[in-house]
Amino acid sequence: MIDLKTKQAFWSEQLPFFKEKYWIPGHLDVLEFDMNAGCFDIAEGVKTDLSEEDLFDVYHRVNSGWAMWKKAVNFMKSKVPTWISVNDELPPTDIMVLICWADAPDVTPEQDYMTIDEDLNSVWANYQNDPPSHWMHFHSVPNVSGAEQ
């Protein structure tokens, strides 16, 4: 379970983007964001020509959009490759991975793999004397371009 502070940090980060991209900005004028509940509420005392039914429609539209926004952001974050510290986990043996060094962030990542030495220890094939601090799986290259044609 994610704690409230973590959720609030995520909401604070994403709200400006959501509000900027929301397709009917006037809807946001009659709502306010509740940082404890993580959703929009109908603002108290806002003067509007909208009927109560229309206000509830706006409330549901915006909160549905917000729910979809959060799901999309979390889905995309789960798809982004991440660097893994060698202190946390080593890559599988004989699988090529990208490697980098924390003490040399300006060095372009290299390719290497873990292999087994004569003593049955896992070692980096090409960087035994200067082992990397982080590694990342290669991800499959798409066979279709995402560019507009």
N, C-alpha and C positions, 0 to 999 in steps of 0.2 A: 504494500500500500504506500502510495506517495504521500508525504506529509504536506500540510497546508502551505508552509513556506515555499517549498519547491514548486507547488502548483501556482502560487501567487507570483513567483518569479517568472514562470513560463507565461502566465497570463499577461503580466506587465510587459514582457518582451514582445508578445504577439499582438496585443490589442491595437497598437498604432498601425501595424500592417493590415490587420483585419479592417479597421475603420477606414483606412485609405482605400482599400480595394472593394469595400462593400458597395454594391451596385445601386442602392437607393439611399444616398446619404441622409435625406430628410427623415428616414426612419430612426436614425440614431439621435435625432433631436428630442425625441419623446421618451428616450430610454436612458438609463444610467447603469453602469456596470457595478455589480456587487462583488467585491474582492473576497468575500468570505464564502459565497456560494458558487462563484465562478461563472455567473451568467448575467444577462441583462434583465433589469426590472423596469417596469413602467415608472418613470420619474414622477415624483410627487410635485404637485403645484405647477406643472408645465401647462401653459395655455396652448390649446390646439383645437383645430376644427374637426379633428377625427372623432368619430363615434366610439363608444366603448368597444363595440365589436371590431371596428377597424384598429383600435389600439391593441386589442388582443391578437389580431392578425399580424400586426407589425411585431409584437412581442415574440410570437411563435416563429415568424420568418427570420428575424435577426438571430434568435437563439438556435434555430436549426442551422443557419449559416455558420454561426460560431462553433457549433458542435462539429460540423463537417470540416471547418477550417482546422480545428485542433487535431482531428483524426488525420487529415492530410499531412499536417506538419509532422506529427509523430510517425506516420508511415514513412515519410521521406527521410526522416532522421534515422530510422532503422535500416534504410537502404544505403546510407553513406558509409563507405569503407572507413575503418578506424585503425589507427596505429595501436599495436598491442605491445606492452612492455615485456621484455624478456624475463623480468622479475615475476610477472604474473603468469606467463604461459610461453612455451616454446612452440614453434611451428611443427607440423607433422614431418616426419623424416622423409627425405627425397621429394619434397614438394617445393617448387620454386616460389619464392616470396620476395617482396620488396623489403629492403632493410634500410635503416638510417641510424644516426648517432645523435644522442641528446646533446653531447658536448660540441657538436659541429652542425648546427641547424641549417647552415648555408650550403652544406654539401648535398648535391643531388642524390636522392635515394638510389641504391644499387640493387642488383638481383643476386640472390644467393639461396642456398638450401641447407638444411641440416642433414648430416650424414652420420654414420656410426664409425668410430675409429676402431683400431685393432683391440682396444681394451673395452669395447662395447659402450663407449661414452658417446653421447650426442655432441657433435661439434659442427661449427659452421664450416662448410667446404672450402671457402676462399678467404675467410676473415678470422682465422683462429687467433692471430696475434692482436687483432683489433676488433673484438666482437661488437656487434651492433647493440644498441640499447632498445630498439623497437623494430617491429616487423608488421607487415600487412599482407593479407591474401591478395593475389591477383583476382580480379573479377572478370568474368567472361565478357568478351567484346561483342556488342550487338551486331547482328548480321543485316540490320536495316538502319538506315540513317534517320535521325530524328529531325533533320533539317527540312524546312518547307521546300517543296519543289514547285 
